[in-house]
Amino acid sequence: EYVSPPYNNEVMFAQKMPASGTITGVQAWCFSGAGGFTVDLLKNGTTVLTAPLAFVINSVEEGTLSSTAFSAGDVLSLRFANGTGDLFSASVSILVEY
């Protein structure tokens, strides 16, 4: 479902994990438009980052994980906030190991 700006704590992605594993990293990048946004990685609705990642134009930002383990059936989701532009130029990578 498309959610139009401004984004204020909008969950825009959710994935039910098929097996137990470990989150090994999270990265955010944008080339225009998404500067100023923040993104938070959640596990079952609770953040797993020490602080939300801020999108910085033309820069890969890496998150610091406060929790890394997940179980089969846990839901990882991304929550976007603090932006008034668009997210069409934004990319978020969640790295996991099963």
N, C-alpha and C positions, 0 to 999 in steps of 0.2 A: 504494500500500500504506500503510495506517495504521500509524504508529509511535507507541506510547503513551509518555507521559512516564516518567522524565525523559529529555530529549533531550541527548545528549552526542555532539556531532560527527556528527549525523545529516544526510545529504543528503536533502532532502525535495522537490527540484525539479531537473529537468535538461532542457535544451533544446538540441538540435543546431541550430546556426545555418545557415540556408539559403543565405546569401550573406555576402560580406565586409562589414565595417562597423566602426562605432565605438560603444563604450559611452559615452553622454553623461551618465549619472547613475544613482544607485541611492538609493532612499529606503525607510525602514522606519517603520511606524506601528502603534500598537495602542490599543484603548480600554479593555481590562482583561485580566487573566489572563496576558498575555505579558510583562509587565514583568520585567526581569531577564534575559530571553533575549538572546542575541547571534545575529547572522546574518552570514555571510561570503559574498561573491560570488566564485565560482571560475571560471576558464577552464581547461578540460582538467585540473582537479584542483588548480590553483595559484591562490592568492588574487590578486585584482586590486585589492584595497582596501589602504590603508595600515594599517588596523586594522578588525576586525569592528565592525559597527554594533550598538549596544545599543538594545533596544526601551525606550522611555520612554512610559509611559501618557499618552495624549492629546497627544503631541508627534511631529511629523514630524522624523525624523533623517535627515540626508543624509551619504552616504559620500564619502570622499576617494579618488579612483581613482589607483592607481599605474601601471596599464596600461589602455589603452583600446581598442586595435585587436584585431579578431578576424577570422578567415578562415572561408569556407564550410567546414562540417564541424566547426568547433570546438564544444565543448559548454560552455555556461554553466550553472552549478548554484548552488544555495543550500544552505549548511550551517548548521544551527541548533545552538546549544549553550547550556549554563549555565542552563537553565530547568527548573523542576519543575511549572509550571502547564500551561496549554494554549495552543495557537496559533490557536484558532478566531477570536479577535478581532484577529489580526495581519494586516498587509498589507505586502507588499514590492513595489516597482515597480522594474523595470530598464528604463532608457530607452536605446534604441539608435537609431542612424541608419545606414541602408543607402546 
